[in-house]
Amino acid sequence: MDELRELTMEEVRDKFLDQVWVLIDYWYSLKDRTVRDRMEGVVFSVLSTLDGGSSLPKFIVAPDPHQDDKEYNQEQGESWYPLNDVDIKVDIAGGLHEHFYKARNDV
């Protein structure tokens, strides 16, 4: 038996991408659904995966702006994304799938 250890970045990435392909294959197989329904299903399922709603843990989903973005946006008179370089200040995962349909503009 292999020694138990922390997964590497590559292993975590591979597990996540494997899950995404499982979701694509599942939603593609639903031929009785419209293309729009299947597209929404894939996105909703990926968001659920990021939120921890699968066999994978919740992932951190946080903006990672360039260090010059704050100054540039201030010069443009615009707000800016927070830096998440040391402490994660803004992690939007955990409820993405719950907010997905609320964010639709045509509803």
PyMOL CGO cylinders between C-alpha atoms (Angstrom):
from pymol import cmd
from pymol.cgo import CYLINDER

trace = [
    CYLINDER, 0.00, 0.00, 0.00, 1.25, 3.50, -0.84, 0.3, 1, 1, 1, 1, 1, 1,
    CYLINDER, 1.25, 3.50, -0.84, 2.19, 5.81, 1.98, 0.3, 1, 1, 1, 1, 1, 1,
    CYLINDER, 2.19, 5.81, 1.98, -0.57, 8.28, 2.88, 0.3, 1, 1, 1, 1, 1, 1,
    CYLINDER, -0.57, 8.28, 2.88, 0.36, 11.85, 2.07, 0.3, 1, 1, 1, 1, 1, 1,
    CYLINDER, 0.36, 11.85, 2.07, -0.98, 15.20, 1.03, 0.3, 1, 1, 1, 1, 1, 1,
    CYLINDER, -0.98, 15.20, 1.03, -2.02, 15.36, -2.61, 0.3, 1, 1, 1, 1, 1, 1,
    CYLINDER, -2.02, 15.36, -2.61, 0.16, 17.41, -4.92, 0.3, 1, 1, 1, 1, 1, 1,
    CYLINDER, 0.16, 17.41, -4.92, -1.11, 20.39, -6.91, 0.3, 1, 1, 1, 1, 1, 1,
    CYLINDER, -1.11, 20.39, -6.91, -1.03, 18.27, -10.06, 0.3, 1, 1, 1, 1, 1, 1,
    CYLINDER, -1.03, 18.27, -10.06, -3.06, 15.50, -8.42, 0.3, 1, 1, 1, 1, 1, 1,
    CYLINDER, -3.06, 15.50, -8.42, -5.66, 17.95, -7.13, 0.3, 1, 1, 1, 1, 1, 1,
    CYLINDER, -5.66, 17.95, -7.13, -5.90, 19.59, -10.55, 0.3, 1, 1, 1, 1, 1, 1,
    CYLINDER, -5.90, 19.59, -10.55, -6.26, 16.19, -12.24, 0.3, 1, 1, 1, 1, 1, 1,
    CYLINDER, -6.26, 16.19, -12.24, -9.01, 15.12, -9.82, 0.3, 1, 1, 1, 1, 1, 1,
    CYLINDER, -9.01, 15.12, -9.82, -10.89, 18.37, -10.43, 0.3, 1, 1, 1, 1, 1, 1,
    CYLINDER, -10.89, 18.37, -10.43, -10.57, 18.11, -14.21, 0.3, 1, 1, 1, 1, 1, 1,
    CYLINDER, -10.57, 18.11, -14.21, -11.60, 14.44, -14.13, 0.3, 1, 1, 1, 1, 1, 1,
    CYLINDER, -11.60, 14.44, -14.13, -14.76, 15.50, -12.28, 0.3, 1, 1, 1, 1, 1, 1,
    CYLINDER, -14.76, 15.50, -12.28, -15.45, 18.21, -14.87, 0.3, 1, 1, 1, 1, 1, 1,
    CYLINDER, -15.45, 18.21, -14.87, -15.23, 15.62, -17.67, 0.3, 1, 1, 1, 1, 1, 1,
    CYLINDER, -15.23, 15.62, -17.67, -17.60, 13.32, -15.77, 0.3, 1, 1, 1, 1, 1, 1,
    CYLINDER, -17.60, 13.32, -15.77, -20.06, 16.21, -15.62, 0.3, 1, 1, 1, 1, 1, 1,
    CYLINDER, -20.06, 16.21, -15.62, -19.68, 17.02, -19.32, 0.3, 1, 1, 1, 1, 1, 1,
    CYLINDER, -19.68, 17.02, -19.32, -20.25, 13.38, -20.26, 0.3, 1, 1, 1, 1, 1, 1,
    CYLINDER, -20.25, 13.38, -20.26, -23.31, 13.18, -18.01, 0.3, 1, 1, 1, 1, 1, 1,
    CYLINDER, -23.31, 13.18, -18.01, -24.99, 16.30, -19.35, 0.3, 1, 1, 1, 1, 1, 1,
    CYLINDER, -24.99, 16.30, -19.35, -24.06, 15.45, -22.94, 0.3, 1, 1, 1, 1, 1, 1,
    CYLINDER, -24.06, 15.45, -22.94, -25.83, 12.09, -22.57, 0.3, 1, 1, 1, 1, 1, 1,
    CYLINDER, -25.83, 12.09, -22.57, -29.17, 13.74, -21.75, 0.3, 1, 1, 1, 1, 1, 1,
    CYLINDER, -29.17, 13.74, -21.75, -30.45, 13.93, -25.31, 0.3, 1, 1, 1, 1, 1, 1,
    CYLINDER, -30.45, 13.93, -25.31, -34.02, 14.68, -24.16, 0.3, 1, 1, 1, 1, 1, 1,
    CYLINDER, -34.02, 14.68, -24.16, -32.89, 18.07, -22.79, 0.3, 1, 1, 1, 1, 1, 1,
    CYLINDER, -32.89, 18.07, -22.79, -32.34, 21.22, -24.85, 0.3, 1, 1, 1, 1, 1, 1,
    CYLINDER, -32.34, 21.22, -24.85, -28.80, 22.37, -25.55, 0.3, 1, 1, 1, 1, 1, 1,
    CYLINDER, -28.80, 22.37, -25.55, -29.45, 25.36, -23.28, 0.3, 1, 1, 1, 1, 1, 1,
    CYLINDER, -29.45, 25.36, -23.28, -30.61, 23.08, -20.44, 0.3, 1, 1, 1, 1, 1, 1,
    CYLINDER, -30.61, 23.08, -20.44, -27.51, 20.92, -20.80, 0.3, 1, 1, 1, 1, 1, 1,
    CYLINDER, -27.51, 20.92, -20.80, -25.19, 23.95, -20.89, 0.3, 1, 1, 1, 1, 1, 1,
    CYLINDER, -25.19, 23.95, -20.89, -26.80, 25.34, -17.74, 0.3, 1, 1, 1, 1, 1, 1,
    CYLINDER, -26.80, 25.34, -17.74, -26.55, 21.90, -16.16, 0.3, 1, 1, 1, 1, 1, 1,
    CYLINDER, -26.55, 21.90, -16.16, -22.83, 21.65, -16.81, 0.3, 1, 1, 1, 1, 1, 1,
    CYLINDER, -22.83, 21.65, -16.81, -22.15, 25.12, -15.43, 0.3, 1, 1, 1, 1, 1, 1,
    CYLINDER, -22.15, 25.12, -15.43, -24.36, 24.55, -12.37, 0.3, 1, 1, 1, 1, 1, 1,
    CYLINDER, -24.36, 24.55, -12.37, -22.61, 21.22, -11.73, 0.3, 1, 1, 1, 1, 1, 1,
    CYLINDER, -22.61, 21.22, -11.73, -19.12, 22.75, -12.02, 0.3, 1, 1, 1, 1, 1, 1,
    CYLINDER, -19.12, 22.75, -12.02, -20.14, 25.53, -9.62, 0.3, 1, 1, 1, 1, 1, 1,
    CYLINDER, -20.14, 25.53, -9.62, -21.52, 22.90, -7.24, 0.3, 1, 1, 1, 1, 1, 1,
    CYLINDER, -21.52, 22.90, -7.24, -18.21, 21.05, -7.45, 0.3, 1, 1, 1, 1, 1, 1,
    CYLINDER, -18.21, 21.05, -7.45, -16.29, 24.23, -6.59, 0.3, 1, 1, 1, 1, 1, 1,
    CYLINDER, -16.29, 24.23, -6.59, -18.71, 24.74, -3.68, 0.3, 1, 1, 1, 1, 1, 1,
    CYLINDER, -18.71, 24.74, -3.68, -17.92, 21.29, -2.28, 0.3, 1, 1, 1, 1, 1, 1,
    CYLINDER, -17.92, 21.29, -2.28, -21.06, 19.57, -3.55, 0.3, 1, 1, 1, 1, 1, 1,
    CYLINDER, -21.06, 19.57, -3.55, -19.32, 16.50, -4.98, 0.3, 1, 1, 1, 1, 1, 1,
    CYLINDER, -19.32, 16.50, -4.98, -16.77, 13.94, -3.90, 0.3, 1, 1, 1, 1, 1, 1,
    CYLINDER, -16.77, 13.94, -3.90, -14.21, 16.77, -3.94, 0.3, 1, 1, 1, 1, 1, 1,
    CYLINDER, -14.21, 16.77, -3.94, -13.76, 19.35, -1.16, 0.3, 1, 1, 1, 1, 1, 1,
    CYLINDER, -13.76, 19.35, -1.16, -14.79, 22.99, -1.49, 0.3, 1, 1, 1, 1, 1, 1,
    CYLINDER, -14.79, 22.99, -1.49, -12.28, 25.02, -3.45, 0.3, 1, 1, 1, 1, 1, 1,
    CYLINDER, -12.28, 25.02, -3.45, -11.14, 28.57, -2.83, 0.3, 1, 1, 1, 1, 1, 1,
    CYLINDER, -11.14, 28.57, -2.83, -12.29, 30.81, -5.68, 0.3, 1, 1, 1, 1, 1, 1,
    CYLINDER, -12.29, 30.81, -5.68, -10.75, 34.24, -5.25, 0.3, 1, 1, 1, 1, 1, 1,
    CYLINDER, -10.75, 34.24, -5.25, -9.69, 37.07, -7.55, 0.3, 1, 1, 1, 1, 1, 1,
    CYLINDER, -9.69, 37.07, -7.55, -5.97, 37.39, -8.13, 0.3, 1, 1, 1, 1, 1, 1,
    CYLINDER, -5.97, 37.39, -8.13, -5.51, 40.81, -9.75, 0.3, 1, 1, 1, 1, 1, 1,
    CYLINDER, -5.51, 40.81, -9.75, -2.20, 42.17, -10.93, 0.3, 1, 1, 1, 1, 1, 1,
    CYLINDER, -2.20, 42.17, -10.93, -0.52, 44.30, -8.26, 0.3, 1, 1, 1, 1, 1, 1,
    CYLINDER, -0.52, 44.30, -8.26, -0.91, 47.41, -10.46, 0.3, 1, 1, 1, 1, 1, 1,
    CYLINDER, -0.91, 47.41, -10.46, -4.66, 46.97, -10.97, 0.3, 1, 1, 1, 1, 1, 1,
    CYLINDER, -4.66, 46.97, -10.97, -5.67, 49.01, -7.91, 0.3, 1, 1, 1, 1, 1, 1,
    CYLINDER, -5.67, 49.01, -7.91, -3.72, 52.07, -9.00, 0.3, 1, 1, 1, 1, 1, 1,
    CYLINDER, -3.72, 52.07, -9.00, -4.88, 51.72, -12.61, 0.3, 1, 1, 1, 1, 1, 1,
    CYLINDER, -4.88, 51.72, -12.61, -8.54, 51.40, -11.60, 0.3, 1, 1, 1, 1, 1, 1,
    CYLINDER, -8.54, 51.40, -11.60, -8.26, 54.36, -9.24, 0.3, 1, 1, 1, 1, 1, 1,
    CYLINDER, -8.26, 54.36, -9.24, -6.85, 56.43, -12.12, 0.3, 1, 1, 1, 1, 1, 1,
    CYLINDER, -6.85, 56.43, -12.12, -9.81, 55.31, -14.26, 0.3, 1, 1, 1, 1, 1, 1,
    CYLINDER, -9.81, 55.31, -14.26, -12.28, 56.26, -11.51, 0.3, 1, 1, 1, 1, 1, 1,
    CYLINDER, -12.28, 56.26, -11.51, -13.27, 52.63, -11.02, 0.3, 1, 1, 1, 1, 1, 1,
    CYLINDER, -13.27, 52.63, -11.02, -13.38, 50.26, -8.06, 0.3, 1, 1, 1, 1, 1, 1,
    CYLINDER, -13.38, 50.26, -8.06, -10.85, 47.43, -7.90, 0.3, 1, 1, 1, 1, 1, 1,
    CYLINDER, -10.85, 47.43, -7.90, -10.65, 43.80, -6.87, 0.3, 1, 1, 1, 1, 1, 1,
    CYLINDER, -10.65, 43.80, -6.87, -9.00, 43.05, -3.53, 0.3, 1, 1, 1, 1, 1, 1,
    CYLINDER, -9.00, 43.05, -3.53, -5.56, 41.48, -3.44, 0.3, 1, 1, 1, 1, 1, 1,
    CYLINDER, -5.56, 41.48, -3.44, -5.61, 37.97, -2.08, 0.3, 1, 1, 1, 1, 1, 1,
    CYLINDER, -5.61, 37.97, -2.08, -1.85, 37.53, -1.96, 0.3, 1, 1, 1, 1, 1, 1,
    CYLINDER, -1.85, 37.53, -1.96, -1.34, 36.64, 1.71, 0.3, 1, 1, 1, 1, 1, 1,
    CYLINDER, -1.34, 36.64, 1.71, -4.79, 36.36, 3.27, 0.3, 1, 1, 1, 1, 1, 1,
    CYLINDER, -4.79, 36.36, 3.27, -7.81, 35.32, 1.24, 0.3, 1, 1, 1, 1, 1, 1,
    CYLINDER, -7.81, 35.32, 1.24, -10.16, 38.28, 1.68, 0.3, 1, 1, 1, 1, 1, 1,
    CYLINDER, -10.16, 38.28, 1.68, -12.72, 37.36, -0.96, 0.3, 1, 1, 1, 1, 1, 1,
    CYLINDER, -12.72, 37.36, -0.96, -13.55, 33.68, -1.52, 0.3, 1, 1, 1, 1, 1, 1,
    CYLINDER, -13.55, 33.68, -1.52, -16.72, 33.49, -3.59, 0.3, 1, 1, 1, 1, 1, 1,
    CYLINDER, -16.72, 33.49, -3.59, -17.03, 29.69, -3.41, 0.3, 1, 1, 1, 1, 1, 1,
    CYLINDER, -17.03, 29.69, -3.41, -19.41, 27.95, -1.07, 0.3, 1, 1, 1, 1, 1, 1,
    CYLINDER, -19.41, 27.95, -1.07, -22.63, 29.27, -2.56, 0.3, 1, 1, 1, 1, 1, 1,
    CYLINDER, -22.63, 29.27, -2.56, -21.91, 29.78, -6.26, 0.3, 1, 1, 1, 1, 1, 1,
    CYLINDER, -21.91, 29.78, -6.26, -24.42, 27.19, -7.39, 0.3, 1, 1, 1, 1, 1, 1,
    CYLINDER, -24.42, 27.19, -7.39, -27.08, 28.72, -5.13, 0.3, 1, 1, 1, 1, 1, 1,
    CYLINDER, -27.08, 28.72, -5.13, -26.58, 32.17, -6.69, 0.3, 1, 1, 1, 1, 1, 1,
    CYLINDER, -26.58, 32.17, -6.69, -26.30, 30.90, -10.27, 0.3, 1, 1, 1, 1, 1, 1,
    CYLINDER, -26.30, 30.90, -10.27, -29.94, 31.21, -11.30, 0.3, 1, 1, 1, 1, 1, 1,
    CYLINDER, -29.94, 31.21, -11.30, -30.48, 34.37, -9.23, 0.3, 1, 1, 1, 1, 1, 1,
    CYLINDER, -30.48, 34.37, -9.23, -27.81, 36.05, -11.39, 0.3, 1, 1, 1, 1, 1, 1,
    CYLINDER, -27.81, 36.05, -11.39, -29.74, 35.48, -14.64, 0.3, 1, 1, 1, 1, 1, 1,
    CYLINDER, -29.74, 35.48, -14.64, -30.56, 38.81, -16.24, 0.3, 1, 1, 1, 1, 1, 1,
    CYLINDER, -30.56, 38.81, -16.24, -33.61, 37.64, -18.16, 0.3, 1, 1, 1, 1, 1, 1,
    CYLINDER, -33.61, 37.64, -18.16, -35.59, 36.30, -15.20, 0.3, 1, 1, 1, 1, 1, 1,
]
cmd.load_cgo(trace, "trace")
